[in-house]
């Protein structure tokens, strides 16, 4: 049986001379019994010094044919 796992890696925009560790959040992991239905992360929470505002949202659609569809929306103000 195939294992299903989602992982978001956020790497903030910082000057290239600074080392930054990626911020990781496991959204779904069958082996660890992890499931996050909704999530809202912004640049203020993870990288408050970042000059470019960004956000990541995860939510589940409800109603009709879309019932249960999981959406991960990444927004960096230029592309969404």
C-alpha positions in Angstrom: 0.0 0.0 0.0 1.4 3.4 -1.0 2.1 5.8 1.9 0.6 9.3 1.6 2.5 12.2 3.1 2.4 16.0 2.5 5.2 18.2 3.6 5.4 22.0 3.2 8.8 23.5 3.1 8.9 27.3 3.4 12.2 29.1 2.6 12.0 32.8 3.2 13.5 35.5 1.1 16.6 36.6 2.9 20.0 37.9 1.8 22.1 35.2 0.3 24.9 35.7 2.9 22.6 34.5 5.7 22.0 30.8 6.4 18.3 29.9 6.9 16.9 26.6 8.0 13.7 25.7 6.2 10.5 25.8 8.2 8.7 22.4 7.9 5.2 21.3 8.9 3.8 17.8 8.3 0.2 18.1 7.1 -0.6 14.4 6.6 1.4 11.3 7.5 -0.2 7.9 7.7 2.7 6.3 9.7 2.7 9.0 12.4 -1.1 9.3 12.4 -0.9 13.1 11.6 -3.7 15.0 9.8 -4.1 18.8 9.8 -7.3 19.9 8.1 -6.7 23.6 8.1 -3.6 25.8 8.4 -2.7 29.5 8.0 0.9 30.6 8.2 2.2 34.1 7.3 5.6 35.7 7.0 5.0 37.6 10.2 4.8 34.3 12.2 7.8 32.5 10.6 10.1 35.2 9.2 9.1 38.6 10.8 12.1 40.4 9.2 11.3 39.3 5.7 10.5 42.3 3.5 8.2 40.3 1.2 4.8 39.3 2.8 3.8 35.7 2.0 1.3 33.2 3.3 0.4 29.5 3.1 -3.1 28.2 3.7 -4.5 24.7 3.7 -8.2 24.0 3.8 -10.8 21.3 2.7 -13.6 22.1 0.3 -17.1 21.1 1.2 -20.3 20.6 -0.7 -21.1 18.8 -4.0 -18.4 17.4 -6.2 -15.7 19.3 -4.4 -16.4 17.6 -1.1 -13.2 16.5 0.6 -10.8 18.2 -1.9 -7.7 19.5 0.0 -6.3 22.8 -1.2 -2.9 24.2 -0.4 -2.6 27.8 -1.4 0.8 29.5 -1.5 0.8 33.3 -1.9 3.9 35.4 -2.3 2.0 38.5 -3.4 3.2 38.1 -7.0 1.9 34.6 -7.6 -0.9 32.6 -5.9 
